[in-house]
Structures are given as structure tokens and as C-alpha cells.
């Protein structure tokens, strides 16, 4: 299976959610049963990287996806040096709620490509609606290592998961602010 060049907004009529398998039940369940409902409710937006060839059901398999949502964090969860420069009310951030790659592409670099595309997309949104950082809640230690490799730092623990962040200023440097 080869993938197309462009991420597209999830469309149930075009994208085959049922065949997606990244090896992580929570992420499979999300794309298969919740992503479209969350988009309909205005909670989040899910972008998919479809395969370049259709299945017999006339839908495109999903090779990778990410889901984003607006969110906020408490100032006191940030490192002291950052927190002291910020107001005392909740700090707006973007939540990279989900990011997953189909098992067939594990080890191919598609995770890195997907993360870069998600960061690029959020950087573009940031030009219209500002956020202080991008946060991600890691399902596993492997996910934590992945995000740390790309500059995310541990923020806190929330609901038993490590929450990491990367400031938008850092993201801006990636895309030549």
C-alpha cells in the first residue's frame, strides 16, 4: 500500500476507517468510532493520509491520521521560568489529541511526517487564532520517547498519562517564522 501526498479531513464516505490498525486499541477505536462524531459535534478535527489506491468498497484506506482540538492548561503546570511571564488564567493551547500510523508503515518515517504535517497545520491555524503551545497526552512510554525526540517536553501527568508540550515559538522556528 502506498499513500497519497496530502492529508485530508476525515470523510466517512471516502475513507475506510474499519481497516485502520496501528496496533493500539484506543487509537483504532478512536478513528473507527469516535473521530467523525467528534468532528460533527465540533470537538476536534481529524486529518487523514489516505492510501493512493481504493479498496473494493470504493473507499481509501487510512495510512496515518492526526486529530487536533483547542484546549487550555493551567499556568502552574508550566516550568517556572515560562509560567512567571504568563497571566494567571487558563493558557490557550492546541491539543494534538491523537496521532497514529497504520502498522504497515511502522518504522518507515511516516510518524515523523505525520507529526510535521500536524505541527505545520497548527502553525497555520496559529496565525489566525493564537495558542501558547501544542500539548499531547502520551498513551505509552514509546509515544513519550517519540515526542521527546522532536522537542516536546514533559509538562505534567494527567489522567495517568504523561502530558508533553512544545511552545508555539519553537514550532515557528521550524517553519521559518
Buried (B, 14 or more C-beta within 10 A) or exposed (E): EEBBEEBBEBBEEBBBBBBBBBEBEEBBEBBBEBBBEBBEEEBBBBBBBBBEEEEEEEBBBBBBBBBBBBBBBEBEBBEEEBBEEEEEEEBBBBBBBBBBBBEBBEEBEBBEBBBEBBBBBBBEBBEEEEBBBBBBBBBEEEBBEBBBEBBBBBBBEEEEBBBBBBBBEBBEEBEEE
